[in-house]
């Protein structure tokens, strides 16, 4: 009986040590200034331009997407937008799962990989105005937002900054 108890405690201690080591490695990797949230690689990532036609057929899907950042929330870094390489295509707003991490405010112009879930949603006027305020838009620009917007959005579990 005592041997089983000691063996059981040993297994628990070993598991705890391995988990702590893994968590420490992940925490270290996530603090390198390039990774935010869950670990992300470039493997199997598609471009934002490749995502657009895929989303024409569905309301939501898991995805890993590369794109260029054009704007970041200037209050906290709690959202960013990616732009298409094709002129005239809409930008995609990226938020972060469970509000668990924020992006640097100076990320505009950088290429990123986001891993998470793409959705086509209707964003209400009050939320659009909130985003405009976070982006530093003028009171006149914010007042011009009077209708909800159907748009492609993305909830990222993790982000990798490429440059």
SVG drawing of the C-alpha trace seen along z (x, -y; Angstrom):
<svg xmlns="http://www.w3.org/2000/svg" viewBox="-28 -67 40 69">
<polyline fill="none" stroke="black" stroke-width="0.4" points="0.0,0.0 2.8,-2.4 4.7,-1.6 1.6,-2.5 1.1,-5.7 4.8,-6.7 4.7,-5.7 1.5,-7.7 3.0,-10.8 6.1,-10.4 4.0,-10.3 2.1,-13.4 5.3,-15.2 6.9,-14.2 3.8,-15.4 3.7,-18.7 7.4,-19.3 7.0,-18.6 3.9,-20.9 5.7,-23.7 8.7,-23.3 6.5,-23.4 4.5,-26.4 7.8,-28.2 9.1,-27.5 5.8,-28.8 5.8,-31.9 9.4,-32.6 8.6,-32.1 5.6,-34.4 7.6,-37.2 10.0,-37.5 8.1,-40.4 7.1,-38.3 4.6,-35.9 1.4,-36.9 -1.2,-34.5 -1.0,-30.9 2.1,-29.8 1.7,-30.4 3.8,-29.2 3.6,-30.1 2.9,-26.4 -0.4,-26.0 -1.2,-29.8 -3.2,-31.3 -3.2,-35.0 -6.0,-37.3 -6.8,-37.4 -7.2,-33.6 -9.5,-33.8 -12.0,-36.2 -13.4,-33.8 -13.5,-31.0 -15.7,-33.1 -18.2,-33.8 -19.4,-30.2 -19.6,-30.0 -20.4,-32.2 -17.4,-31.0 -14.4,-28.7 -11.1,-28.1 -8.2,-29.6 -4.5,-30.7 -4.1,-33.9 -1.2,-36.1 -1.7,-39.8 -0.4,-43.3 -1.5,-45.3 -3.0,-48.7 -4.3,-49.9 -4.1,-49.0 -6.3,-50.1 -4.3,-53.1 -5.9,-52.8 -4.7,-49.3 -3.8,-47.3 -7.0,-45.3 -7.7,-45.0 -6.0,-45.4 -7.0,-45.4 -5.4,-43.6 -5.6,-44.8 -5.9,-43.0 -3.1,-43.2 -5.9,-43.9 -7.2,-47.5 -10.8,-48.0 -11.1,-44.9 -12.3,-45.5 -10.1,-45.4 -10.5,-42.6 -10.8,-43.5 -8.9,-41.1 -9.7,-40.8 -8.0,-38.5 -9.6,-35.4 -10.9,-36.0 -9.2,-39.5 -6.1,-37.5 -3.4,-39.6 -2.9,-42.9 -0.8,-44.0 1.9,-46.7 0.4,-50.0 3.1,-50.6 2.4,-47.4 1.0,-49.1 2.9,-48.1 4.1,-44.8 3.2,-41.4 1.6,-39.0 0.1,-35.5 -3.1,-35.1 -4.5,-31.8 -8.1,-31.4 -11.6,-31.8 -12.9,-33.9 -16.5,-35.0 -18.8,-37.1 -20.8,-39.3 -22.9,-42.4 -21.2,-44.9 -23.6,-47.3 -23.3,-51.1 -22.2,-51.6 -19.4,-49.1 -18.2,-50.7 -18.2,-54.0 -16.2,-52.5 -13.6,-51.2 -13.4,-54.5 -12.9,-56.3 -10.2,-53.7 -8.5,-54.4 -8.4,-58.2 -11.0,-59.3 -12.5,-62.8 -15.9,-63.4 -17.2,-64.3 -15.9,-61.0 -17.5,-59.1 -20.8,-60.9 -20.9,-59.8 -21.2,-56.1 -24.9,-55.6 -25.5,-52.1 -24.4,-48.6 -21.7,-47.0 -21.6,-43.4 -17.9,-42.5 -15.3,-39.8 -13.9,-39.6 -11.3,-37.3 -10.8,-36.2 -7.2,-35.2 -6.0,-32.8 -2.4,-33.7 -0.4,-36.1 3.1,-35.8 4.7,-39.1 6.9,-38.3 8.8,-41.6"/>
</svg>
